[in-house]
Amino acid sequence: MATFNEDVEIVEHALTLEDALGAELARLDADGNLVIRRSALGALVDVLSFVGKTGELTVGSSANGGRVALLTPAGEAIVLRGGDATAVVGVEGKEGHVKVCDTAGVEGIPREL
């Protein structure tokens, strides 16, 4: 069972995690919205947010570029790094493939790219 030094409480149909000074570090509400914050340069900044209605996921902040990794037993299969705008696909011994498909499943790269 996890333990916290901070207070966890349900407020207005939301689960919140606060630090010792009462600053909100995380919130999960009834609409499926999730926000996680950390202290950076004396202020709280969002480092992860998920909007339940649209499925929009944001990782990182102005103080941190963010990173998303999909892992396999062999290592990181897909890594997206916001700090240096890098996408890595594949692991040692298994090359990666990137496919771009339209809504009909036809492979191709749109002219906009």
Rosetta blueprint (number, residue, H / E / L):
1 M L
2 A L
3 T L
4 F L
5 N L
6 E L
7 D E
8 V E
9 E E
10 I E
11 V E
12 E L
13 H L
14 A E
15 L E
16 T E
17 L E
18 E E
19 D L
20 A L
21 L L
22 G L
23 A L
24 E E
25 L E
26 A E
27 R E
28 L E
29 D E
30 A L
31 D L
32 G L
33 N L
34 L E
35 V E
36 I E
37 R E
38 R E
39 S E
40 A E
41 L L
42 G L
43 A E
44 L E
45 V E
46 D E
47 V E
48 L E
49 S E
50 F E
51 V E
52 G L
53 K L
54 T L
55 G L
56 E E
57 L E
58 T E
59 V E
60 G L
61 S E
62 S L
63 A L
64 N E
65 G L
66 G L
67 R E
68 V E
69 A E
70 L E
71 L E
72 T E
73 P L
74 A L
75 G E
76 E E
77 A E
78 I E
79 V E
80 L E
81 R E
82 G L
83 G L
84 D L
85 A L
86 T E
87 A E
88 V E
89 V E
90 G E
91 V E
92 E L
93 G L
94 K E
95 E E
96 G L
97 H L
98 V L
99 K L
100 V L
101 C E
102 D L
103 T L
104 A L
105 G L
106 V L
107 E E
108 G L
109 I L
110 P L
111 R L
112 E L
113 L L
